[in-house]
Amino acid sequence: MKSLKLSLLFGCFLLPWAGWGEYNSPLYLEKTTIYVGEHPLLVEVANTEESRQRGLMFRKKLGENEGMLFIFPSEDHLTFWMKNTLIPLSIGYFNKDKRMTDTFEMLPNQTKTLYHSSERVMYAVEANKGWFAKHNLGKFSVLKVESRFVGK
């Protein structure tokens, strides 16, 4: 009886961490090359609720011209944060016409700073910090995406 109680107690203690290792490991997402203006970026495509929520969390590095494309089912005001994101990133928000509305430089592992789109948008692109500035990309820059990835 004593060992049963200890087993139950130990099990209850471990329960909060049950899925953590799985969540901590990266998702394997489809990759494609997009263009912002004329500048190519190899991205992982986050077009499901799970992949959009996970984003680039727990990644330790990102190639120079690599990132993530977030595709949402409809336009809305979006907010991103950097919880469990270990590398500094830049984010660009794009409306349904694939025109950039905003960019932000985001610091790693911040849980209080939120990055809000100023307009309703359908796409977000995360890349290494400074990527958009390095390529002189800003408001109204055009996102080019394969038609199979275009939001509905």
N, C-alpha and C positions, 0 to 999 in steps of 0.2 A: 504494500500500500504506500509506503514511504517513497519507494522508487517511482511509482506512478505519479505521485504528487510532484516529485522533482522533475520528472519528464514533462509533465504539463506546464509547470512553471518555466522550465527552460524553453519549451516550445512557444509559450506566450512571449517570452523575452525576444526570441528570434523572429517572430511574426512580422514586425515592422520592416525587417530587412529582407524579407522573402523574395521580392522581385527586383531588388535594387541592382544586383549584378547584371541582370538582363537589361534594365533601363540604362545602365551605365555603359553598355556596349553599343557601338554605332549601328544604325540601321544600314542596310545595303540598298541604296537607292539607285535608280537609273541615272546615268550621266548623259549630258548633252552639251554642246557648245552653243552659247548664246552670244549676242553682240549687244553692247551698250554703246551707242554711236557706232563707230567702226572698230571698236576694241573687243576682241574675243575673250570669253571667260568660260572655262570648263566648269560646269555646275552639276551638283546633284539636284534632282528635282524632288521637291517636297510638295506633293499634291494630294496628300491624305491628311486627315486630322492628326493621326499619330506622328507622321513625319514632320508636319508643321510645328507641332508642340515640341518635338525633340530638337529640331534644327541642328545646329552645330555644337550642341552641348557635349562636354567631356572630350572634345577634340584637342589634341596637343599641338597640332600644326595644320597648316593649310598651304598648299602650293601657291607660288607667286601669282598666278593667273587662274586661281580656282575659287569656287564659292558655292553658294546654294541659292537656287531659285525657288521661292515660295509662291505657289499658285493657289488662289482662293476661289471658291465657287461663285462669288459675286463681289461687287464693289462694296467697300465699307471703310470706315475710319479704323486703321490698324494701330496696334501698339505692340512693340517688341521690348524685351528686356534681356539682360545678359546672365541670368541665373545659370550657374553651372557651366558657363561658357568660359573657357580658359585662355582664349586668344583674343587680342583686340581686333575688332571688326569695323567695317563701314557698312552702312545699309542704305540702299536706294529704294524709294517707294515709287511705283508706277501705276497710273490709272488704267482703265479698260482699253484706252487707245494706245497703251504702252509708252506713254510720255512720262518722264520723271517729274515727280512733284516735290520731293525732298530728299536730302541725304543727311546722314548723321554719322559722326565718329563715336564708336561705342567702346567703353573700357571693359576689360574682362571681369567676370564674376561679380557684377553689380546687381543687387536685388532691389534697390530703391529707385534707381534712375530708370525712367520709362521714356521710350522714343516713339512719339505719336506722329502719324501722318497728318498733314495739315488739310488734306482733302480725302475724298473717298477713293480708295485704290483697290486694285485686284492682284497686284504682283509686288513682291519685295525681293531684292537681291542683296545677299550678304557676301562680302569679299574681305580680303585683308584690309586692315585699317589704312586709309589713305589711297585706296585703289581708284576711287572715283576722282579725287582731286588730282592724282598723278596723271590721269588721262584727260584732265580738263572737262569732266562731265558734270553737268548740273541740271537745273530745272529745264524741262522740255527735251532733254536728251532722249533718244528713242531706243527702246528695248526691242531686239529682234529675237524671236523665239520660233522654233519649228511649230508649224500649225497644229500638230498633234498635241502640243502642250498648252495651246491657247485656252484660257478660261472660258467657260460657257456663259 
